[in-house]
Amino acid sequence: MSTCLVLVVAVLLGYRIWLGRSRALDGDYEPTHYVQTADGARLALYRRANPGRDAILMVHGLGANHFNFDFPHAGSPAALYHDAGYDVWTLDLRGHGHSSHGGGGWYNWGFDDFVSRDLPTVLDFLARETNGAAIHWLGHSMGGMLLYALPPEYAAKIKSAVALGSPISFYPSSRLERWAHRNGALLMKLRIFPIQMFLRWLNPLLPWGPAKAIASQMCPENVDWQTISRAAYHSTSNVSMKLMMDFARWVATDLWDSASGQVDYRARLAAVQAPLLIVAGSEDRLCPAKDIRRAFELAGSVDKDFLVAGPEPGFQCDYGHIDLVFGRHAGQETIERAIAWTDRFVASG
C-alpha cells in the first residue's frame, strides 16, 4: 500500500472517529423490548413507561428509525407525550435501527412486510404487555401511511390517531421515476439505498447542501441546524431497494397498492374508524397538502380533522416535512396540538 493511500485511509478514519464522537448522545437509548414476527424479524421497541395509562405507538417514516420521535431535543414527541401521562412506545421497523431484516434476508423487505407482519405483531404485543390498555397512534410520513393501510381488524384496535405529513398520492411521474419503475429488476440487485451512509459521512455539510434539496424536506428558517445535523446522524436508516421500488411504482402508476396488486391500500382507509387528526406542512414540497388531504377525505372516521401547519391557523411560521417533528417550534405547536387531540380520547383515568 502506497504512502499516499495510507494517508488517505488515515484521514478518513480520523474524520469518521471525530464525527462519531462529536455527534454522540448522552444517555441510554438501547431497546427496552424485542418482539419477533412470524417470519423471524426481531423488532426493537423502546418504552417510556407510564404503566396503567393509555399507550401510544409512534411509527417512523421512510429511511428513519425510533429517533424520528425520541431524539433528545426540546420538541421530542416521545418525551412530551410521556410528560403528558402516556405510556409511550416507539419502534424500529424491520431493517431499521436495532431491528433485524427477517426471513426475507438482508434488505429484502417492502411496505407490505410492515403492514402485514411488523405492525400486527407489535399491536398484539402491546395489547398483552399493557394489559389491554387503549392504544393510540402517532405516525410521521410513511408512519401515518402505515396506519391508513392496516388490516381492518388491526385498524379497529386504534383508539385515536395523528398522522403528520402522510400522503396517499404522490408526485406526478417524472422521467427518473418512470425509468426506475421500468428497471426495477436491475435496481433490486443493489438491495440497499444507503441514506444513512450519505447523511453520516456528509453530516457537517448538510447546512450547505443544495437549496432545492433542502427546501424539498424542510423550511430552512424553521430549523436549528445543530439539531437537524445531529438528528440526521442518528435518526436515519438505510432503506431496502424493494421499498424504494414500492414508492417508484406508486408514483409511476398513481396507484397505492400491494406489490401483488391484490390489496388497494387507499380502499383500506374506509376501515379507519378511529378519531383521526391529519397534519400537513403548509410548505411541504415532498408531500404537499393536497396529496395528504385525500387521506382525510377517504378515511372512515366520523371524528376527524385536517390541519395545515402554517401561519394562517396560528403557527409561528410555515412548516415543511421534516420540521413537522424537528422544527424550532414543533414541540409547542405541532406536537402540543397532537397531544391535545389524543387527550380527547383517553380511556384511562
C-alpha positions in Angstrom: 0.0 0.0 0.0 1.5 3.4 -1.0 2.2 6.1 1.4 -0.5 8.3 -0.2 -3.2 5.7 0.1 -2.3 5.0 3.8 -2.6 8.8 4.4 -6.0 9.0 2.8 -7.2 6.0 4.8 -5.9 7.5 8.0 -7.5 10.8 7.3 -10.9 9.2 6.5 -10.7 7.0 9.6 -9.8 10.0 11.8 -12.7 12.0 10.3 -15.1 9.2 11.0 -14.0 8.8 14.6 -14.2 12.6 15.1 -17.6 12.7 13.6 -19.0 9.9 15.7 -17.7 11.5 18.9 -18.9 14.9 18.0 -22.4 13.5 17.3 -22.5 11.2 20.3 -25.6 11.3 22.5 -25.7 11.2 26.3 -27.9 8.6 28.0 -29.1 5.1 27.3 -31.0 4.6 24.0 -31.0 0.8 23.8 -34.2 -1.1 23.1 -36.3 -2.0 26.2 -38.1 -4.8 24.4 -37.8 -7.1 21.4 -40.7 -8.9 19.7 -40.4 -11.4 16.8 -42.6 -11.6 13.8 -43.7 -14.9 12.3 -41.1 -14.7 9.5 -38.3 -14.1 12.0 -37.8 -10.4 12.1 -36.6 -9.2 15.6 -38.2 -5.8 16.1 -36.8 -3.3 18.6 -39.2 -1.4 20.8 -38.4 1.5 23.2 -40.7 2.4 26.1 -41.1 5.5 28.2 -43.3 3.8 30.7 -46.4 5.2 32.4 -47.9 1.8 33.5 -51.7 1.7 33.6 -52.1 4.7 31.4 -53.1 4.8 27.7 -50.4 3.7 25.4 -49.3 5.5 22.3 -47.3 3.8 19.5 -45.1 6.1 17.4 -44.3 4.9 13.9 -41.4 6.4 12.0 -41.2 7.3 8.3 -39.2 6.0 5.4 -35.4 5.9 6.0 -35.9 6.8 9.7 -36.0 4.9 13.0 -37.3 5.4 16.5 -35.2 8.6 16.9 -37.7 10.1 14.5 -39.8 10.6 17.7 -37.4 10.0 20.6 -34.4 12.2 19.6 -33.2 14.3 22.6 -34.3 17.8 21.7 -36.8 20.3 23.1 -39.7 19.1 20.8 -39.2 15.3 21.3 -42.7 13.8 20.8 -41.9 10.8 23.0 -40.8 13.0 25.9 -43.7 15.4 25.6 -46.3 12.6 25.4 -44.7 10.8 28.3 -44.8 14.1 30.4 -48.5 14.3 29.4 -49.1 10.9 31.1 -48.9 8.5 28.2 -47.2 5.1 28.1 -45.0 5.8 25.1 -43.7 3.2 22.7 -41.5 3.8 19.7 -40.2 1.2 17.4 -37.7 0.4 14.7 -39.4 -1.3 11.7 -37.6 -4.3 10.2 -34.2 -3.4 8.8 -34.1 -0.1 10.7 -32.2 0.9 13.8 -31.8 -2.2 16.1 -34.3 -4.4 14.3 -33.3 -7.3 12.1 -34.3 -8.0 8.5 -36.5 -11.0 8.9 -36.9 -14.2 6.9 -36.6 -12.5 3.5 -33.0 -11.7 4.1 -30.7 -8.7 4.1 -32.6 -5.6 2.8 -35.3 -7.8 1.2 -38.4 -6.2 2.6 -41.0 -3.6 1.5 -44.1 -1.8 2.5 -46.2 -5.0 2.6 -43.9 -6.5 5.2 -44.5 -3.6 7.6 -48.3 -3.7 7.1 -48.9 -7.5 7.2 -46.1 -8.6 9.5 -44.4 -6.0 11.7 -47.3 -3.8 12.9 -49.8 -6.6 13.6 -47.1 -8.3 15.7 -46.3 -5.1 17.6 -50.0 -4.3 18.2 -50.6 -7.8 19.5 -47.6 -7.5 21.8 -48.7 -4.1 23.1 -52.1 -5.5 24.0 -50.5 -8.2 26.1 -47.8 -6.0 27.6 -50.1 -3.2 28.6 -52.9 -5.5 29.9 -55.3 -4.3 27.2 -54.7 -0.5 27.6 -56.1 1.7 24.9 -53.6 2.2 22.1 -53.2 5.5 20.2 -51.1 6.1 17.2 -48.7 8.9 16.1 -47.1 8.4 12.6 -44.8 10.7 10.6 -44.8 10.4 6.8 -44.8 6.7 6.0 -45.6 6.1 9.6 -49.1 7.6 9.0 -49.4 5.7 5.7 -49.0 2.5 7.6 -51.9 3.4 9.8 -54.1 4.0 6.8 -53.0 0.6 5.3 -53.5 -1.6 8.4 -55.6 -4.7 8.0 -59.2 -3.7 9.2 -59.0 -5.9 12.3 -55.9 -4.1 13.4 -57.2 -0.6 12.5 -60.1 -1.4 14.8 -57.6 -1.6 17.8 -56.5 2.0 17.5 -58.3 4.4 19.9 -57.2 7.6 18.2 -54.6 8.6 15.7 -52.5 11.5 14.5 -50.7 11.4 11.1 -48.1 14.1 10.3 -47.2 14.6 6.6 -48.7 11.3 5.4 -49.9 11.2 1.8 -51.8 8.7 -0.2 -51.0 10.2 -3.6 -47.5 11.0 -4.9 -45.6 13.3 -7.2 -46.6 13.2 -10.9 -44.3 10.7 -12.7 -41.0 12.1 -13.9 -38.6 10.5 -16.4 -36.4 9.3 -13.5 -39.3 7.7 -11.7 -40.6 6.0 -14.9 -37.1 4.8 -15.6 -36.8 3.4 -12.0 -40.2 1.7 -12.4 -39.2 0.1 -15.7 -35.8 -1.0 -14.5 -36.8 -2.2 -11.0 -35.4 -5.7 -11.5 -32.0 -4.1 -12.2 -32.1 -1.8 -9.2 -33.3 -4.6 -6.9 -29.9 -6.2 -7.3 -28.4 -3.4 -5.4 -30.6 -4.3 -2.4 -29.9 -1.2 -0.4 -30.4 2.6 -0.8 -27.7 4.0 1.6 -29.4 7.0 3.1 -27.7 6.6 6.4 -24.3 6.4 4.8 -24.8 9.7 2.9 -26.2 11.5 5.9 -23.5 10.3 8.2 -20.4 10.9 6.1 -21.7 14.2 4.7 -23.2 15.3 8.0 -21.2 18.5 8.6 -22.1 19.7 5.1 -25.8 19.4 5.5 -26.5 23.2 6.1 -24.7 23.9 2.8 -26.5 21.4 0.7 -28.3 22.3 -2.5 -31.1 24.8 -1.6 -33.7 23.0 -3.7 -33.0 19.6 -2.0 -33.2 21.2 1.5 -36.4 23.0 0.6 -38.0 19.8 -0.5 -37.5 18.4 3.0 -38.0 21.3 5.4 -38.4 25.1 5.7 -34.8 26.2 6.5 -36.0 29.1 8.6 -37.9 26.7 10.8 -35.0 24.5 11.8 -31.9 24.7 14.0 -29.1 23.2 12.0 -27.2 21.8 15.0 -30.3 19.8 16.0 -31.0 18.8 12.4 -27.5 17.6 11.8 -27.3 15.6 14.9 -30.8 14.2 14.3 -29.9 13.2 10.7 -26.8 11.3 12.0 -28.9 9.2 14.4 -32.5 9.1 13.1 -31.8 7.9 9.6 -31.5 4.2 8.4 -30.6 2.7 5.1 -33.6 1.6 3.0 -34.2 -1.5 1.0 -34.4 -1.0 -2.7 -37.6 -3.1 -2.6 -39.3 -0.4 -0.5 -37.9 2.3 -2.8 -39.4 0.4 -5.8 -42.8 0.3 -4.0 -42.8 4.1 -4.0 -41.5 4.3 -7.6 -44.4 2.0 -8.7 -47.0 4.2 -6.9 -45.5 7.4 -8.4 -45.4 5.9 -11.9 -48.9 4.4 -11.8 -50.8 6.7 -9.4 -51.9 3.6 -7.5 -51.3 2.8 -3.9 -51.4 -1.0 -3.7 -49.5 -4.1 -2.5 -46.7 -5.5 -4.6 -49.0 -8.3 -5.8 -51.7 -5.7 -6.8 -54.2 -7.6 -4.7 -54.6 -5.0 -1.9 -55.7 -1.5 -2.6 -54.4 0.4 0.4 -56.4 3.5 -0.4 -59.6 1.4 0.0 -58.5 0.4 3.4 -58.9 4.0 4.6 -62.6 3.4 4.8 -61.9 0.9 7.7 -60.0 3.5 9.7 -62.7 4.4 12.2 -60.5 5.9 15.0 -60.7 9.6 15.6 -58.1 11.0 13.2 -56.1 14.2 13.0 -54.1 14.7 9.8 -51.5 17.4 9.7 -49.8 18.7 6.6 -47.0 21.3 6.3 -48.0 24.5 4.5 -44.8 24.4 2.5 -44.2 20.6 2.4 -42.8 20.0 -1.1 -42.2 16.4 -0.6 -45.8 15.6 0.5 -47.9 18.5 -0.5 -51.1 19.3 1.5 -53.3 18.4 -1.5 -51.9 14.8 -1.5 -52.3 14.5 2.2 -55.9 15.9 2.2 -57.0 12.9 0.1 -56.4 10.7 3.1 -58.6 12.9 5.2 -61.4 12.7 2.6 -61.3 8.9 2.3 -60.8 8.0 6.0 -63.9 6.3 7.5 -63.5 8.2 10.8 -66.6 10.1 11.9 -64.5 12.4 14.1 -61.6 13.7 12.0 -59.8 16.9 11.4 -57.3 18.3 8.8 -54.8 20.9 9.8 -52.3 22.7 7.6 -49.3 23.8 9.8 -48.5 27.4 8.8 -49.2 31.0 9.8 -52.9 31.0 8.8 -54.1 28.8 11.6 -51.7 30.4 14.1 -48.4 28.7 13.7 -45.3 30.9 14.1 -44.1 30.1 10.5 -44.5 27.8 7.6 -43.7 24.1 8.0 -42.3 21.6 5.6 -41.9 17.9 6.0 -39.2 17.0 8.5 -39.8 20.1 10.6 -43.3 18.9 11.5 -41.3 16.9 14.1 -37.9 18.6 14.2 -38.9 22.3 13.7 -37.8 25.0 16.1 -41.4 25.3 17.4 -42.7 21.8 16.6 -42.9 20.8 20.2 -45.0 23.8 21.2 -47.1 23.8 18.0 -47.4 20.5 16.1 -46.8 18.1 18.9 -48.9 20.0 21.5 -51.8 20.0 19.1 -51.3 16.3 18.6 -51.3 15.7 22.3 -54.5 17.8 22.7 -56.1 15.7 20.1 -55.1 12.4 21.7 -56.2 13.7 25.1 -59.8 14.0 23.9 -60.0 10.2 23.6 -58.1 9.0 26.7 -59.6 5.8 28.1 -57.7 5.6 31.4 -58.0 7.9 34.3 
